[in-house]
Amino acid sequence: MSERVAVRKTYKLFIGGKFPRSESGRSYLVQSSNVSLASRKDARDAVVAARAAVKGWAGATAYNRGQILYRAAEMLEGRREQFVALGIPGDEVDAAVDRWVWYAGWADKLAQVYGGANPVAGPYFNISAPEPTGVVAVVAPERPALLGLVSVIAPAIVSGNTVVVAASATEPLAAVTLAEVLATSDLPGGVVNILTGAITETAPTLAAHMDVNAIDLTGVTDAALATDLEVKAAENLKRVLRPAPADHDWSADPGLDRMTALLETKTVWHPKGV
């Protein structure tokens, strides 16, 4: 009996709920596995997918979004050993699961905490309610590979935004494996899109894209690149989240800043009945 030849996995992009190879046909080697090298065209395709998903995701009930995020935590828990096999410490996987659950719990509470009735003069109801910003481009931190990724994706999508994530070029396996988790978690296609490869190629395209509403530069470590991305983002007045400091503690309580930074507030006036 001949010896069986193992099937080496190819890690693909995650765009619109599917796993395509890069349109350029390029890939690079990470831990003896082929990883797709995203192009500028892939970045534009991911933005199209994210924009198409905004209406349905933002229009879903907060309770439903919370259920889906919790389902993602369940699926992530079930794949714990797979992430450990990729070199992610077990306690980091546990922390990532806990963080998903934490953000899932905020889905139906944000409106109560950051919205409400405002006291005004005159016979009116004046109500402010938070709404999602839209399509958010995210440069993920390199480490911790999984916890850092969850910490930038979950707060963006919990309120109804959709995201295009430029994953770490040196730690992409956790990102694509997380995409496999999300693909089986009832998350609608296009809500999360993940690009692997060089952020110097994909991030400028995302920063300059006129259909991206905000960009999170958390994982950018090159000051010159961060400045260039901010300049490109200014073209259509994107909201910009600055890079995280090098000593940022990802295991600490995340607080609400990442969620609220990607919200808009709509205020409505309505006459009171007599």
N, C-alpha and C positions, 0 to 999 in steps of 0.2 A: 504494500500500500504506500503510495507516494505521500510525502510530507505536505501537509496543508500550507498554503501560502496565505498569510494574514492579509486582510483587507485594510489598507491604510486609509484613515478617514481624511476627507477634504473638508475643511471648515469654510463654509460659504457665508455670503452676506445675508442679512435679514432685511428684506424690503417688502412692504405691503403684505406681510404675513407669509411670505414665501422665502425660499433660500436659493437665490440665484448666484451663479458665479459672476465675477466682475465682467462687465461687458468688454473690458480690455483683454480678457483672457489671462491676466497676470495673477501670479500667486507667489508666496514666499514661505520659507520653511521655519516652523516653530515647533520645538520639541518633537522633531521627526514627523510632523504633520504639515500638510499643505494648507495654507490659509490664503483666502482670496485677498488680493490687493486692490482696494477700491479706487476707482478713477473719479474725475470730476463729473463725468456723465452719471456714474452711480450715485453720487451725491445729489445731483439734480433729480434723478428718478426717485430717490428717497424722500425728497421734499414734496414731490408730486403725490406720493403715497400718503405722506403725513397730512398734507392739506385735504386730501379726499376723505380722510378719517376724522377730521375735526368735527364736522357737523354731528355725526352719529355719537361720537364719544362725549363731546361737550353736552349734547342733548340727552344723554343717558341720565337716569336719576343718580344722585350722589350715593344712594344706598347700593345701587347696582354696581357702580364703579368700586365701591368698597368691597363688595362680594368678589369681584373679579381679582382685585389685588390680593385678597385673602386666599383665593384659589391659587394664585401665583406662589404665595408663601407655602401652601400645602405641597405644590409640585416641586418647589425648590427643596423642601425638607426631604422629599422622596428621592431626590437625586444627590443627596449629601455625599455619598461615597464616590460618585462620579467626579464631583468637584475636588474632593480630597485626592483622587487619583491624578488630577491635573496639577497638583501641587498647592492647592488652596488649603490652608490650615483648617482643621475641623471647627475650631472655635470661631474662625472668621465666617464660615458657612452658617453656623448657628446664629451669629450676630446679624448676618444678612437676612436670614429668615425672620428674626425678631423685628428687624427694621421694616420689612415688608408689612408685617402684621401691624406695627405701630402706625405706619402711614395709612394702611387700610382703615384703621379705626378713625382717622381724621376725615375721611371722605364726606360723611354726612354731618360733620361738626363745624367745618370751615365757615359755612354761611352764617351759623349762629354766632360764632366768635368774631368774625370780621364783617358782618353785616348787621343791619338792624334799623329800627325806626329813629329818625332824627327829629328833635324838637324844633319846630318852625313856627313863625308867626303867621296867622291866617288859617282859614278852614281847609287845611290840606293834610294828607298823609305824605310824609317824605321818607322814602325807604331806600336804603343803600344795600346793594347785594354784590358780592364778589363774583367775577366771571373769569374764565380762562383767557390767557393772552392769545393763544393760537398755536402756531408751529414754533417749537423751541429747538434750536440746534445746541448740542451739548458736546463739549470735549471732556471725555471721562478722565479721571485721574489714573495714573499708571499703577499706583499701589495705595491701599490694598485693592487688589484686582477685582474682587467680587463685592466686598462691602462698599468700596468707593463707587462702583458702578451702580449698585442699588441705591446708594445715598444721593445720586444725582438724577436717576430716572424716576424713582417712586414719587418724590415731591412734585415733580413736573406734571406727571400724568394723573395724579390723584384728584386734581381740581378740574380736569377736562382738557388739558393741553395734550398735544401729540409731540413726539420727539424724534429727532434724527441724531443719533449718537455716533461720534467719531471715537471709536474705542482705542485703547492704548495699543500702539504698534508692537510693543515688546511683550504685552500680556493679553493677547487677543482671545485665547482659548476659553477663558472664563466668560468673556462677553458673548461669544457665539453659543456656548453651552447655555448661558442664561436665555438667549434667544430661543433655544429649543424648549426651555421651560415655559416661556411666555407663549409660544406657539400652541401649547397644549393647556393653556390656562383660561380659555374663553375670552382672551383679550382680542378685540377686533383687529383685523389686519390693518397695518399702517399706523396704529397708535404708537408703537415703538419700532423704530428702524435702526439697524446697527450696521455701521461700516467699519471694516477692519483695514489696516494698512497705515500709510504715512499721513499723520494729521496735517503735515505741511502741504499736502496735496488737496485733501478734502475740506479742511477747516476754512481756508480762504474762500472757497466756493460757497460754503454755507453762510459765512459772514456777509458776503456780498449779495446773496440771493434775495431778490425783492419780495419773495413770498415767505420768508422766515421772519417771524415777529420778535424773537428774542434769541440771544445766544449766551450760553453759560460757558465761560472760559476756565472753569475750575481746574481742569487738567493741564492747562498750558503752563509750561515751566520756563519757556524762552521769553524773556521780557520783550524782545524785539518783535517776535511773532504775535504776542498779546497786543502790542500797540498797533501792529498792522491790521489785526482782526477787528480791533475797536474802530479804526478809521474806516474800514470797509463797512462795518455795521452801521456807521453813522449815515450812510447814504439814504437809508429809508427809516432812520430813527429807531433802530432796533433797541430793545431793552438789553443791557449788557450786565452780566454778572461777572465780576472780576475774578482772576485766578485765585485759588486757595493758597494760603501761605505754606511754605515747605514743611512747617512743623504742625500742620493742622491735624488734630486728633479725631480720626474718623470713628473711633469707638465711643466718643463722648455723646451725650444727649444732643441730637441734631437740632432741637428747637423748631420753630415755625418759620424761620426766615426764608428758607428755600421755597417753601410753598407760597408764602405771601409775596415774594419777589416776582412771581410769575402769574400774578392775578391783576385784573383790572376791576375797578369799582364802578358799577352803574347805579345812578341815583334816579329814582322815579318819583314824580309828584302826582298825587291823585286827590281830587276834591273829596272832602268828607260829606257824608249824607246829612241832610237836615233833619 
